[in-house]
Amino acid sequence: MSDVKKNPTKTNKKKPTIKHLSTSFGVGCFHFGIKKNPPYNYSIERYIKELKKLLKTISSIKNIKITHFGQTNKKKIEKIQKNFPEIDKGDGYFPHIDSLSIEFEVHIPQRIQEEISGRNFEKTENFAISINYNFDFPTTIIEATSPLPNENFSSSVVIVREFLRNEIKKIGSNFIKFECLGPSPIHANFFIKPKKLKKNQKIKIEITKKLSYNKIVIFYNQAEISFKEAKKIVYFKINIQADFFYYLASVRARLIHKWVTISSLVDNYTTKINKKTFSGFWSQLFFPNKEINNITMLLAEFEMDEIHTKDLIRERKDHIFFDEQENILQDSCEEEIKNYYCYPTKQIKELLSLFYNQSSRIFDNFIVITAAIIGGAIGALITLLF
């Protein structure tokens, strides 16, 4: 009986499926600001320590990694003496740490997702969050880890945003608060998928415009680069272009807040002078210039801001979107620029001029009447005396 040689058992390594070589993600702008009231001591080291401590407190968050690549001394202590605006006000934010990366994963069960959104958005419960401070704004990429979600994955940005906001509020940190600049998400659903492309072509972008959210698919050439390399290339480009998008959103927010201030002052002044009261008459008679001049100064500053910003936007747009083959977010940025409101500065100037002329005429009439009354009184007095 011949010996039968048994082949050693082979370990069948599963090839990665299309699902494992693809991903979906949404883009937003999240920031962890400082809640503590001044004065307080601040350092990058303390901020990172407090943020890491806060994130560890949330049980569904894991794999926290906060890295500072910048040249600034992390241990340098600054005495903070004032409050800073929140990021959604469009007038800066704090802390603005150059070259900071915040990464973590979060598990959000379907039940919690339904409580947040009112309906079931995602097929996935696991999200990877990456916040990068490489340029002006903290661009945030939220990716599905498993399983792959539905076609509207940008809704995950809303889920994660509200989950973090609620959890941080519940914890009640006395140092860190959650902030967000809208629109978060950017109105597009993003996908990275493998595809056979031309030789030496690493990626190809395909944008399908829709009434709601655009569908943006970035295909990568498996013959040229791996899935991991493709993600690295795409996320780098997204961070640059999303930073410009959120610069535009910040400018819009800033101009809106400034215009609300100007409009409120004009409305208050109009209401005051239209009141048939002694205080309204007195204000228009003796104090018009102070209020009108204040509004005029704010209006001039607003117009200068608009002019400077438009020039800066034009320059930055040309610098960022120079390669048509790699313009992932150009349409989104163009749409954001189109959404800029046309502020009626000319009409407000004309209204202020009318206010000023009315006040001048009232004052001139008041002087004439007063002079006549005084003159009449003096004449009567002279008659009585002589």
Secondary structure, 3 states (H helix, E strand, C coil): CCCCCCCCCCCCCCCCCCCCCCEEEEEEEEEEEECCCCCEEECHHHHHHHHHHHHHHCCCEEEEEEEECCCCCCCCCEEECCCCCCHHHCCCCCCCCCCEEEEEEEECCHHHHHHHHCCCCCCCCEEEEEEEECCCCCEEEEEEEECCCCCCCCHHHHHHHHHHHHHHHHHCCCCEEEEECCCCCCCEEEEEEECCCCCCCCEEEEEECCCCCEEEEEEECCCCCCHHHHHHHHHHHHHHHHHHHHHHHHHHHHHHHHHHHHHHHHHHHHHHHHCCCHHHHHHHHHCHHHHHHHHHHHHHHHHHHHHHHHHHHHHHHHHHCCCHHHCCCHHHHHHHHHCCCCCCHHHHHHHHHHHHHHHHHHHHHHHHHHHHHHHHHHHHHHHHHC
